[in-house]
Amino acid sequence: MRLAVFALGLFALAAPALAMDGVNVDTGDAVTVDDGTQFKVGDVISLFDSDGNEMDVQVSAVNDTGKAIDVDVVDQDTGDTATVEFTK
């Protein structure tokens, strides 16, 4: 039993990280967030650009359009604002 739990734990660590893809609607640039990221106003989340660069952004608004989730964010380093659309 312990061996099975240990093996499952190793499998979980070896599983690839999943991501959710989005688009910066202002620039058209592709971005991703870790799968399971929740968009709550005031939370700081990590966005990754197509080169894998990480940006910490604060969520300022969330709008569910039915087909997508639009998330307004503020870059924590530059203060720049953007809207990112995540298709459902």
N, CA, C and O atoms as a GROMACS GRO file, in nm:
protein
  352
    1MET      N    1   0.082  -0.120   0.000
    1MET     CA    2   0.000   0.000   0.000
    1MET      C    3   0.087   0.126   0.000
    1MET      O    4   0.062   0.219  -0.076
    2ARG      N    5   0.188   0.128   0.086
    2ARG     CA    6   0.276   0.245   0.091
    2ARG      C    7   0.348   0.266  -0.041
    2ARG      O    8   0.368   0.380  -0.084
    3LEU      N    9   0.387   0.156  -0.104
    3LEU     CA   10   0.456   0.166  -0.232
    3LEU      C   11   0.365   0.227  -0.338
    3LEU      O   12   0.411   0.308  -0.419
    4ALA      N   13   0.238   0.191  -0.337
    4ALA     CA   14   0.144   0.247  -0.434
    4ALA      C   15   0.126   0.396  -0.413
    4ALA      O   16   0.121   0.472  -0.509
    5VAL      N   17   0.115   0.438  -0.288
    5VAL     CA   18   0.100   0.581  -0.258
    5VAL      C   19   0.226   0.656  -0.300
    5VAL      O   20   0.217   0.765  -0.356
    6PHE      N   21   0.341   0.598  -0.273
    6PHE     CA   22   0.468   0.659  -0.312
    6PHE      C   23   0.477   0.672  -0.464
    6PHE      O   24   0.518   0.776  -0.516
    7ALA      N   25   0.439   0.566  -0.535
    7ALA     CA   26   0.443   0.567  -0.681
    7ALA      C   27   0.348   0.672  -0.738
    7ALA      O   28   0.383   0.742  -0.833
    8LEU      N   29   0.229   0.684  -0.680
    8LEU     CA   30   0.135   0.787  -0.725
    8LEU      C   31   0.191   0.927  -0.702
    8LEU      O   32   0.173   1.016  -0.785
    9GLY      N   33   0.259   0.945  -0.590
    9GLY     CA   34   0.321   1.074  -0.560
    9GLY      C   35   0.428   1.109  -0.661
    9GLY      O   36   0.438   1.224  -0.704
   10LEU      N   37   0.509   1.011  -0.700
   10LEU     CA   38   0.611   1.035  -0.802
   10LEU      C   39   0.548   1.068  -0.936
   10LEU      O   40   0.596   1.156  -1.007
   11PHE      N   41   0.440   0.999  -0.970
   11PHE     CA   42   0.370   1.026  -1.095
   11PHE      C   43   0.318   1.169  -1.097
   11PHE      O   44   0.330   1.238  -1.198
   12ALA      N   45   0.262   1.214  -0.986
   12ALA     CA   46   0.208   1.349  -0.979
   12ALA      C   47   0.318   1.453  -0.998
   12ALA      O   48   0.297   1.556  -1.062
   13LEU      N   49   0.436   1.426  -0.942
   13LEU     CA   50   0.547   1.519  -0.958
   13LEU      C   51   0.601   1.519  -1.100
   13LEU      O   52   0.653   1.621  -1.147
   14ALA      N   53   0.591   1.407  -1.168
   14ALA     CA   54   0.645   1.397  -1.303
   14ALA      C   55   0.545   1.444  -1.409
   14ALA      O   56   0.583   1.463  -1.524
   15ALA      N   57   0.420   1.462  -1.372
   15ALA     CA   58   0.319   1.504  -1.469
   15ALA      C   59   0.351   1.645  -1.518
   15ALA      O   60   0.394   1.729  -1.440
   16PRO      N   61   0.331   1.671  -1.646
   16PRO     CA   62   0.360   1.804  -1.698
   16PRO      C   63   0.263   1.907  -1.642
   16PRO      O   64   0.147   1.878  -1.614
   17ALA      N   65   0.314   2.028  -1.625
   17ALA     CA   66   0.228   2.136  -1.578
   17ALA      C   67   0.130   2.174  -1.688
   17ALA      O   68   0.168   2.184  -1.805
   18LEU      N   69   0.007   2.193  -1.651
   18LEU     CA   70  -0.095   2.232  -1.748
   18LEU      C   71  -0.111   2.383  -1.744
   18LEU      O   72  -0.084   2.447  -1.642
   19ALA      N   73  -0.154   2.439  -1.854
   19ALA     CA   74  -0.170   2.583  -1.861
   19ALA      C   75  -0.299   2.617  -1.934
   19ALA      O   76  -0.353   2.536  -2.010
   20MET      N   77  -0.346   2.738  -1.908
   20MET     CA   78  -0.463   2.790  -1.978
   20MET      C   79  -0.414   2.906  -2.066
   20MET      O   80  -0.348   2.998  -2.018
   21ASP      N   81  -0.448   2.899  -2.194
   21ASP     CA   82  -0.401   2.999  -2.290
   21ASP      C   83  -0.496   3.117  -2.298
   21ASP      O   84  -0.618   3.102  -2.288
   22GLY      N   85  -0.437   3.234  -2.318
   22GLY     CA   86  -0.516   3.355  -2.334
   22GLY      C   87  -0.448   3.449  -2.434
   22GLY      O   88  -0.340   3.420  -2.485
   23VAL      N   89  -0.514   3.561  -2.460
   23VAL     CA   90  -0.462   3.661  -2.553
   23VAL      C   91  -0.478   3.799  -2.490
   23VAL      O   92  -0.585   3.832  -2.438
   24ASN      N   93  -0.372   3.877  -2.494
   24ASN     CA   94  -0.380   4.017  -2.454
   24ASN      C   95  -0.458   4.088  -2.564
   24ASN      O   96  -0.408   4.101  -2.676
   25VAL      N   97  -0.580   4.133  -2.534
   25VAL     CA   98  -0.665   4.191  -2.639
   25VAL      C   99  -0.612   4.326  -2.689
   25VAL      O  100  -0.650   4.370  -2.798
   26ASP      N  101  -0.526   4.390  -2.611
   26ASP     CA  102  -0.471   4.519  -2.653
   26ASP      C  103  -0.358   4.503  -2.754
   26ASP      O  104  -0.343   4.586  -2.843
   27THR      N  105  -0.279   4.395  -2.741
   27THR     CA  106  -0.161   4.377  -2.827
   27THR      C  107  -0.172   4.256  -2.919
   27THR      O  108  -0.100   4.248  -3.018
   28GLY      N  109  -0.260   4.160  -2.886
   28GLY     CA  110  -0.269   4.036  -2.962
   28GLY      C  111  -0.168   3.932  -2.920
   28GLY      O  112  -0.163   3.823  -2.978
   29ASP      N  113  -0.086   3.963  -2.820
   29ASP     CA  114   0.016   3.870  -2.772
   29ASP      C  115  -0.046   3.754  -2.695
   29ASP      O  116  -0.139   3.774  -2.618
   30ALA      N  117   0.008   3.635  -2.716
   30ALA     CA  118  -0.038   3.516  -2.644
   30ALA      C  119   0.022   3.515  -2.503
   30ALA      O  120   0.138   3.552  -2.483
   31VAL      N  121  -0.059   3.473  -2.407
   31VAL     CA  122  -0.014   3.456  -2.269
   31VAL      C  123  -0.074   3.327  -2.214
   31VAL      O  124  -0.171   3.274  -2.269
   32THR      N  125  -0.016   3.277  -2.108
   32THR     CA  126  -0.070   3.160  -2.040
   32THR      C  127  -0.067   3.183  -1.890
   32THR      O  128   0.010   3.265  -1.839
   33VAL      N  129  -0.152   3.110  -1.821
   33VAL     CA  130  -0.149   3.102  -1.675
   33VAL      C  131  -0.152   2.955  -1.640
   33VAL      O  132  -0.197   2.872  -1.719
   34ASP      N  133  -0.105   2.922  -1.520
   34ASP     CA  134  -0.112   2.784  -1.476
   34ASP      C  135  -0.258   2.741  -1.469
   34ASP      O  136  -0.345   2.816  -1.426
   35ASP      N  137  -0.283   2.618  -1.513
   35ASP     CA  138  -0.419   2.563  -1.508
   35ASP      C  139  -0.467   2.566  -1.363
   35ASP      O  140  -0.391   2.536  -1.271
   36GLY      N  141  -0.590   2.603  -1.344
   36GLY     CA  142  -0.646   2.612  -1.210
   36GLY      C  143  -0.633   2.750  -1.148
   36GLY      O  144  -0.682   2.774  -1.038
   37THR      N  145  -0.568   2.842  -1.220
   37THR     CA  146  -0.557   2.979  -1.170
   37THR      C  147  -0.698   3.037  -1.158
   37THR      O  148  -0.778   3.028  -1.250
   38GLN      N  149  -0.725   3.096  -1.044
   38GLN     CA  150  -0.854   3.159  -1.023
   38GLN      C  151  -0.838   3.309  -1.037
   38GLN      O  152  -0.741   3.367  -0.989
   39PHE      N  153  -0.933   3.370  -1.103
   39PHE     CA  154  -0.928   3.513  -1.127
   39PHE      C  155  -1.020   3.583  -1.028
   39PHE      O  156  -1.142   3.587  -1.046
   40LYS      N  157  -0.961   3.638  -0.923
   40LYS     CA  158  -1.038   3.710  -0.822
   40LYS      C  159  -0.981   3.851  -0.812
   40LYS      O  160  -0.860   3.870  -0.803
   41VAL      N  161  -1.071   3.949  -0.813
   41VAL     CA  162  -1.029   4.088  -0.803
   41VAL      C  163  -0.941   4.106  -0.680
   41VAL      O  164  -0.977   4.066  -0.569
   42GLY      N  165  -0.826   4.169  -0.702
   42GLY     CA  166  -0.730   4.195  -0.594
   42GLY      C  167  -0.618   4.093  -0.585
   42GLY      O  168  -0.513   4.123  -0.528
   43ASP      N  169  -0.638   3.974  -0.641
   43ASP     CA  170  -0.534   3.871  -0.637
   43ASP      C  171  -0.421   3.904  -0.734
   43ASP      O  172  -0.444   3.964  -0.839
   44VAL      N  173  -0.300   3.864  -0.698
   44VAL     CA  174  -0.185   3.873  -0.787
   44VAL      C  175  -0.163   3.735  -0.847
   44VAL      O  176  -0.152   3.636  -0.774
   45ILE      N  177  -0.157   3.729  -0.981
   45ILE     CA  178  -0.137   3.603  -1.051
   45ILE      C  179  -0.016   3.618  -1.143
   45ILE      O  180   0.030   3.729  -1.170
   46SER      N  181   0.036   3.506  -1.189
   46SER     CA  182   0.150   3.507  -1.281
   46SER      C  183   0.101   3.479  -1.422
   46SER      O  184   0.032   3.380  -1.447
   47LEU      N  185   0.138   3.567  -1.515
   47LEU     CA  186   0.115   3.547  -1.658
   47LEU      C  187   0.249   3.513  -1.722
   47LEU      O  188   0.353   3.564  -1.680
   48PHE      N  189   0.246   3.427  -1.822
   48PHE     CA  190   0.368   3.391  -1.894
   48PHE      C  191   0.348   3.428  -2.041
   48PHE      O  192   0.247   3.391  -2.101
   49ASP      N  193   0.445   3.500  -2.098
   49ASP     CA  194   0.434   3.535  -2.240
   49ASP      C  195   0.484   3.418  -2.325
   49ASP      O  196   0.524   3.315  -2.272
   50SER      N  197   0.482   3.434  -2.456
   50SER     CA  198   0.517   3.325  -2.547
   50SER      C  199   0.664   3.284  -2.535
   50SER      O  200   0.700   3.174  -2.578
   51ASP      N  201   0.748   3.370  -2.478
   51ASP     CA  202   0.889   3.336  -2.456
   51ASP      C  203   0.913   3.272  -2.320
   51ASP      O  204   1.026   3.236  -2.287
   52GLY      N  205   0.805   3.257  -2.241
   52GLY     CA  206   0.818   3.198  -2.109
   52GLY      C  207   0.851   3.296  -1.999
   52GLY      O  208   0.873   3.256  -1.884
   53ASN      N  209   0.855   3.426  -2.032
   53ASN     CA  210   0.882   3.528  -1.931
   53ASN      C  211   0.761   3.543  -1.840
   53ASN      O  212   0.647   3.546  -1.886
   54GLU      N  213   0.787   3.552  -1.711
   54GLU     CA  214   0.681   3.563  -1.612
   54GLU      C  215   0.654   3.708  -1.576
   54GLU      O  216   0.747   3.787  -1.558
   55MET      N  217   0.526   3.743  -1.566
   55MET     CA  218   0.485   3.876  -1.523
   55MET      C  219   0.384   3.859  -1.410
   55MET      O  220   0.286   3.786  -1.423
   56ASP      N  221   0.409   3.926  -1.300
   56ASP     CA  222   0.311   3.926  -1.192
   56ASP      C  223   0.215   4.042  -1.214
   56ASP      O  224   0.257   4.156  -1.229
   57VAL      N  225   0.086   4.010  -1.215
   57VAL     CA  226  -0.016   4.110  -1.240
   57VAL      C  227  -0.125   4.100  -1.133
   57VAL      O  228  -0.152   3.992  -1.080
   58GLN      N  229  -0.186   4.212  -1.103
   58GLN     CA  230  -0.298   4.213  -1.009
   58GLN      C  231  -0.427   4.221  -1.089
   58GLN      O  232  -0.440   4.302  -1.181
   59VAL      N  233  -0.522   4.137  -1.053
   59VAL     CA  234  -0.651   4.133  -1.119
   59VAL      C  235  -0.734   4.253  -1.071
   59VAL      O  236  -0.756   4.270  -0.951
   60SER      N  237  -0.780   4.336  -1.168
   60SER     CA  238  -0.861   4.451  -1.129
   60SER      C  239  -1.007   4.435  -1.166
   60SER      O  240  -1.092   4.504  -1.110
   61ALA      N  241  -1.039   4.345  -1.261
   61ALA     CA  242  -1.179   4.318  -1.298
   61ALA      C  243  -1.185   4.185  -1.371
   61ALA      O  244  -1.090   4.143  -1.437
   62VAL      N  245  -1.301   4.120  -1.359
   62VAL     CA  246  -1.326   3.992  -1.427
   62VAL      C  247  -1.464   4.001  -1.489
   62VAL      O  248  -1.561   4.039  -1.423
   63ASN      N  249  -1.473   3.964  -1.619
   63ASN     CA  250  -1.601   3.968  -1.689
   63ASN      C  251  -1.619   3.837  -1.765
   63ASN      O  252  -1.541   3.805  -1.854
   64ASP      N  253  -1.723   3.762  -1.730
   64ASP     CA  254  -1.755   3.638  -1.801
   64ASP      C  255  -1.852   3.673  -1.913
   64ASP      O  256  -1.966   3.710  -1.887
   65THR      N  257  -1.805   3.660  -2.038
   65THR     CA  258  -1.888   3.696  -2.154
   65THR      C  259  -1.972   3.579  -2.205
   65THR      O  260  -2.050   3.595  -2.298
   66GLY      N  261  -1.957   3.464  -2.144
   66GLY     CA  262  -2.026   3.345  -2.190
   66GLY      C  263  -1.936   3.257  -2.276
   66GLY      O  264  -1.933   3.136  -2.259
   67LYS      N  265  -1.864   3.319  -2.368
   67LYS     CA  266  -1.770   3.246  -2.453
   67LYS      C  267  -1.626   3.254  -2.402
   67LYS      O  268  -1.542   3.171  -2.435
   68ALA      N  269  -1.600   3.356  -2.321
   68ALA     CA  270  -1.465   3.380  -2.271
   68ALA      C  271  -1.472   3.448  -2.135
   68ALA      O  272  -1.577   3.495  -2.092
   69ILE      N  273  -1.356   3.451  -2.070
   69ILE     CA  274  -1.342   3.528  -1.947
   69ILE      C  275  -1.242   3.638  -1.976
   69ILE      O  276  -1.126   3.611  -2.010
   70ASP      N  277  -1.286   3.763  -1.964
   70ASP     CA  278  -1.198   3.878  -1.983
   70ASP      C  279  -1.148   3.922  -1.845
   70ASP      O  280  -1.226   3.945  -1.753
   71VAL      N  281  -1.016   3.932  -1.833
   71VAL     CA  282  -0.954   3.967  -1.705
   71VAL      C  283  -0.872   4.094  -1.725
   71VAL      O  284  -0.777   4.095  -1.804
   72ASP      N  285  -0.910   4.200  -1.654
   72ASP     CA  286  -0.832   4.324  -1.656
   72ASP      C  287  -0.723   4.312  -1.549
   72ASP      O  288  -0.750   4.276  -1.434
   73VAL      N  289  -0.599   4.343  -1.589
   73VAL     CA  290  -0.486   4.326  -1.498
   73VAL      C  291  -0.398   4.451  -1.498
   73VAL      O  292  -0.400   4.531  -1.591
   74VAL      N  293  -0.322   4.464  -1.389
   74VAL     CA  294  -0.223   4.571  -1.375
   74VAL      C  295  -0.089   4.505  -1.348
   74VAL      O  296  -0.074   4.431  -1.250
   75ASP      N  297   0.011   4.533  -1.434
   75ASP     CA  298   0.145   4.478  -1.417
   75ASP      C  299   0.205   4.533  -1.288
   75ASP      O  300   0.207   4.655  -1.268
   76GLN      N  301   0.254   4.447  -1.202
   76GLN     CA  302   0.307   4.487  -1.072
   76GLN      C  303   0.440   4.562  -1.083
   76GLN      O  304   0.475   4.637  -0.992
   77ASP      N  305   0.514   4.542  -1.192
   77ASP     CA  306   0.643   4.610  -1.209
   77ASP      C  307   0.630   4.745  -1.278
   77ASP      O  308   0.696   4.842  -1.240
   78THR      N  309   0.546   4.752  -1.381
   78THR     CA  310   0.538   4.872  -1.464
   78THR      C  311   0.415   4.958  -1.440
   78THR      O  312   0.414   5.077  -1.472
   79GLY      N  313   0.310   4.899  -1.383
   79GLY     CA  314   0.184   4.971  -1.366
   79GLY      C  315   0.098   4.972  -1.491
   79GLY      O  316  -0.011   5.028  -1.491
   80ASP      N  317   0.147   4.909  -1.599
   80ASP     CA  318   0.070   4.902  -1.724
   80ASP      C  319  -0.055   4.818  -1.704
   80ASP      O  320  -0.055   4.721  -1.627
   81THR      N  321  -0.162   4.855  -1.772
   81THR     CA  322  -0.287   4.780  -1.765
   81THR      C  323  -0.309   4.704  -1.895
   81THR      O  324  -0.260   4.743  -2.001
   82ALA      N  325  -0.383   4.596  -1.886
   82ALA     CA  326  -0.416   4.516  -2.004
   82ALA      C  327  -0.542   4.437  -1.977
   82ALA      O  328  -0.581   4.417  -1.861
   83THR      N  329  -0.606   4.392  -2.084
   83THR     CA  330  -0.717   4.300  -2.074
   83THR      C  331  -0.674   4.171  -2.141
   83THR      O  332  -0.627   4.172  -2.254
   84VAL      N  333  -0.690   4.059  -2.070
   84VAL     CA  334  -0.652   3.929  -2.123
   84VAL      C  335  -0.780   3.846  -2.136
   84VAL      O  336  -0.860   3.838  -2.042
   85GLU      N  337  -0.798   3.785  -2.253
   85GLU     CA  338  -0.917   3.704  -2.279
   85GLU      C  339  -0.878   3.556  -2.277
   85GLU      O  340  -0.786   3.514  -2.348
   86PHE      N  341  -0.948   3.479  -2.196
   86PHE     CA  342  -0.929   3.335  -2.187
   86PHE      C  343  -1.055   3.269  -2.240
   86PHE      O  344  -1.162   3.282  -2.180
   87THR      N  345  -1.044   3.198  -2.353
   87THR     CA  346  -1.158   3.130  -2.413
   87THR      C  347  -1.193   3.010  -2.328
   87THR      O  348  -1.106   2.938  -2.280
   88LYS      N  349  -1.324   2.989  -2.309
   88LYS     CA  350  -1.369   2.875  -2.229
   88LYS      C  351  -1.354   2.747  -2.307
   88LYS      O  352  -1.388   2.640  -2.256
   0.00000   0.00000   0.00000
